[in-house]
Amino acid sequence: MGDNTNGVLCLSNTDDFRKKLISRINRIAGQLRGIEKMILNHVKCDEILNQVSSVKSALNGVAKVVLEAHLKNCVVHDIKAGLEGEATSELILTLNTLIEKKGKKINESNNNIIRKIEQQIEMMRKSIEKDECCSSILRDISIIKGELDSMARVILEGHVKNCLVRDIKAGLEEKTIDDFLYTINKMVK
């Protein structure tokens, strides 16, 4: 379903659409490199977590565009071709994968997580260039968001154990709590 057989292009019939999508993905990759630099430069945890949240938001934007293209091109074509069972099953699977929140235990460093995300972004970029099925791109986005959640959990745990405790002991509890709640609210969106 949804590949570029039978004259149906999964993403779009225009190169401009794919170029814009790749441009968005390149910006996300740049944001990820920025997060890595922030970690290396020991920037405040809440600032890093805000950037992680921004990357997830940008990925959600890409996911919405890809999902719309998938619906308009792949799903419509397959349903009209009499493949409605396959089309709806794959769409439901794709949506469940995209929406699913994974609460896996983290045993990796942020560097390893960043490398995995970079590899996934590269795979997504190649999928777009080859006009592969939208559902595989949406699964890539879901994997990246899961890895970003992993990174956020690692940073958040360190922030709570170190920064939050240190700042409250220093008598800065009001500002510390306000900053912490602001960060958490951005992450929970």
Buried (B, 14 or more C-beta within 10 A) or exposed (E): BBBBEEEBBBBBEEEEBBEEBBEBBEEBBEBBEBBBEBBEEEBEBBEBBBBBBBBBEBBBEBBEBBBEBBEEBBBEBBBEEEBEEBBEEBBEEBBEBBEEEEEEEBEBEBEEBBBBBBEBBEBBBEBBEEBBBBBBBBBBBBBBBBBBBBBBBBBBEBBEEEBBEEBBEEEEEEEBEEBBEEBEEBBEE
